[in-house]
Amino acid sequence: MNEHAGSVALVTGGSSGIGRAVAELLAAEGASVAVCSVDAAEAGVVAGAITSRGGSAVPAAADVRDPRSVEAAVAAAVTAFGSLDILVTCAGIQAYGTAADTDDATWDEVFAVNVKGVFFAARAALPHLRRSDRGAIVIVSSVQALATQSGVAAYAASKGALNALTRSLAIDEAARGVRVNAVCPGSVDTPMLRRSARLFSDGSAAGAERTVAGWGRSHPLGRVARPAEVAEVVGFLAGPRASFVTGGEVRVDGGLLAGLPVALPEAPGGPGNPGNEV
């Protein structure tokens, strides 16, 4: 399928996890992709893998905390491919702590990457997206923007800010034809999730695997997502089939936020017997 044929995309955080999956999907569907990562070598590896499969991609190293660096990455994409139609912001970091025990440096670092990094990328990309007849921004947020677990104050606050920024961008850019949407994944099997799993287990590969499996069981579908499953939703929102979708917050969470953590006790006849109704 060549849904993105002829389009040009920049993907921040494009060297691993959801970002890599997005870059690979967009390229497979016909887009020319600038793979943006703070690690230039890793960006080159991903761009090389795409081109080896017949796709079109270039690395674009950038530290999203630095506006000049982000502007240079956008310029590199436009120089390589002549335009920019799609921006997908996947760069992000996780930090643990409550408001009482999160230090200033941690809070500032989370917001610098997760929020300012998206702002810098959008600001640099918008002049080009406004010239496109299919301009689109997809911001990778999190279910933590909508509901939160304990001990992730900075991360949850940063993701909530991204959803608010999504709405603001969507309203401000609608008249210029640029659509802006957020994707809110649940747990996704990425290197970041694996690092967290090691932190909250015995540190072994087997312990991390058990932790990931346990997190998966908290989702009604019984597992964590694959990065490619999130990428499919991103690709849809960035493409022509979503031409009337803007300002949205699309959950890709395996049903995580659809249910209440209150289960009815089993009756002798099982669910559905009289007396089991709520």
N, C-alpha and C positions, 0 to 999 in steps of 0.2 A: 504494500500500500504506500503511495506517495503523497500522503495528506499534506506534508510540509514541503513538497517539491518547490524549489526556487526560493525558499525563505532562508533567512540567515538568523542564527540564534547564538546568544551568549549565555553560558551556564556557569554561574559561580559555584564554587565547591564541586566542580565537575570532575575531580580526579578520583572520587571514591563514593561509595554508598549510593544514596538517592541521586546525587548529582551526576555520577558516572552513568547510572542507568538512564537518566534523562538524556544526557548527551548522546548515548548510544541509540536510544529509541528515536530521537529527532533525526539523527543522521540516517538511520535505517529507513525513515519515512521521507527522505529526500532533502532534508535541511543541510545547509553548510553550518558547521558548529565551531565556535570558539570555546575551547575548554579552558575555563578560568580556575586557577588554583594558586594557593600561596606557595605550593611546591612546584617549581617549574619543571623538574624532572618527571614528576608524576603526571602533570598535565601533558607533557610530551608523550608519555607512555600511552595514555588514553587516546590522544589524537592520532598517534601512530597505529593503535589497534583499530580505530575507526577507518582510517585510510587503507589499511591492509585488507579490509573487507569491502573495499570499493566505495566507501563514503568519503565525505569532504570535511576535513577538520584541521584546525590549527591550535596549538597551545597558546594561552594568553595568561602568563603569570601575573598575579596581583595579590596584594594584601588588602582585603576589603576594609580594613580599618583605616586605610590611607586613601583619601579622595583622589590624590594625583595618580596613585597606582591604579585605581579603578578606572579613572578616565583614560589612562594609557591602554588598559585592556580593551575598553570599548573602541578606542581608536584603532587598535590592532585588528579587531574583528572587522571594522568597516574598511580598513585598508586592504585586508586579505580578500574580502568578499564583496565590497562595494556598497553595502547597506546593512541595516539591522532591523529585523522585524519582531524578534522574540527575545525577551529577557527572562531567564529563570534563575531565581536566587535560592541556592541550596546551601551556601556556606553557613555553618553554625557550629556552636560549641555548647556543651552541657556542663553545668556546675551544680553541686549539691550543697544545701545549707538552708537554714531558715533565715528570716529577717534578723533574728537576734544574733546569729553567729556567722553571717556572711560579711566578709570584710569589704572595705571600699574597693580595693583593687580587683577582687573577684567580680563584684557587681559591675564595675566599669568595663572590665574585659568582656563580660557576657553581652552587655549592651553595645559595646564597640563593634563586636563581630555580628551579633544577631540582628541588631536594629540599625545602627549607623551604617553597617556594611550594605544593607538593603537600600537604605536611603541614598547612599553614595552611588550605588549601581543604577538605581532608578533615575536619579538626577542626571547622571552622565549619559544614560541610554535614551532618555525621553526626546531630545531633539531629533534623533534618528527615527525613533518609533513613530513620532508624529508625522514623519514624511512617508511612512509606509501605509499601504491600504489594508494591512492586516496586523497592525501593531498590537502586541500583547505582552503583558507581564504576568508571570505566575510566581507567587511567593510561597516557598515551602515553610509553613508554620508548624503547628502541632496541636493535638488534642489538648495539650496543657494550656492553650490559649482559652479554652472553653470550660475546662474542669481541671482540677489539679490534684496530684498526689502530694504527700507530705515531703518537706525537705528540698523543694526545688524553687525557692522564692525568686531568685534572679532569672532562672530559665523561664519559669511560667510568666513572670512579668514581661520578659522580652518577647515572648510569643504572643501575649495579649496585645502588646504594642504593635506587632506586625499585622495582626488582624485589623486594628484600628487604622494603621497606615494603608492597608489594602483598600478599605472603604474610602479613605480620603483621596487616594490616587484615582480610584475608579470614578469618583464624582468629578474630580478636577479634570480628568483626561477624557471623559466620555465625549465631549463636544469635539475633541480632536481625533476621535476614532480609535483611541487606545483603550483596550480592555485590560482590567486588572483583577485577578482572583487569587485567593489563597487556598492552598491544600493543607489539610490538617491531619497528618498521619498519626496512628497509634504507634505501638512498638514496631520497629522495622529492623530487620537483621542487617545492620550496617556495622562497620568498624567501631563507630561511636557507641552503639549498643553493646557490642562485645567488650569494649573497654569498661563500660559500666558494670556488665555482668561479672567480669573478673574482680572488680572492686567490691562487689557485694556477694562474692562467693569465697572459696578458699584460694582463689588465684590460679587454680589449675584449669586446663582446657576442659576437662570433664566437669569441673564445678561450674565453670561459666556456661557450659552447655545445659546443665540442669537448671541454672538460673534463667537462661533465655527460655527454656521450655516452660518453666513456671510462669514467667511473664506472659507467654503465649496463652496459657490456660486461662488467664484473666480476660481474654478476648472471647466473645461468644463463638467465633469461628475456631477457637482452640489452638491458635498458633500466632506467631508474629508474622508480619508482612514480609514479602520479598521486595527489595528495592524496585524491581521491574514493575510490580503491581502499582506502586505509587507513580512511577514514571508514566504508565498508561493514562492515568488521570491527568497528569500534568500535560501530556501530549494532546489530550482532548481539549483541555482548557486553552491551550496555546493555538489551537487550530481552527479551521473554518466551521467545523460542526458546532462550535461553541460561540458562534458569532453574535448571539444575543445574551451572552452570559458575562456579566461584569459585577464586581463588588461582592462576589460570592465567597463563602467559606465552605469548602467541600471536605467532609470527613472521609478519610480512608483508614478506618480504624477497626475493621473486623467486627463491628457492632458494639465496640467498647462503651460508647456513650449512649447507646440506645436503651440499655437495661438499667434496672435498679438493683443494688446489691442486697436485696431482700428476697429470699426464696421461701415459697410456701412449703410447709411440711408435707411429706408424702402421706396420702390417705390410703387405706387398704385397697381401694380400687384404682389408685393412680390418679394422675392429673385429669381433671375434667369431671370427676365425681361431684355430686352435690356436696356442698360444704367447702369446696376448694376455691370458689369464686372470690375475687377481691371486690 
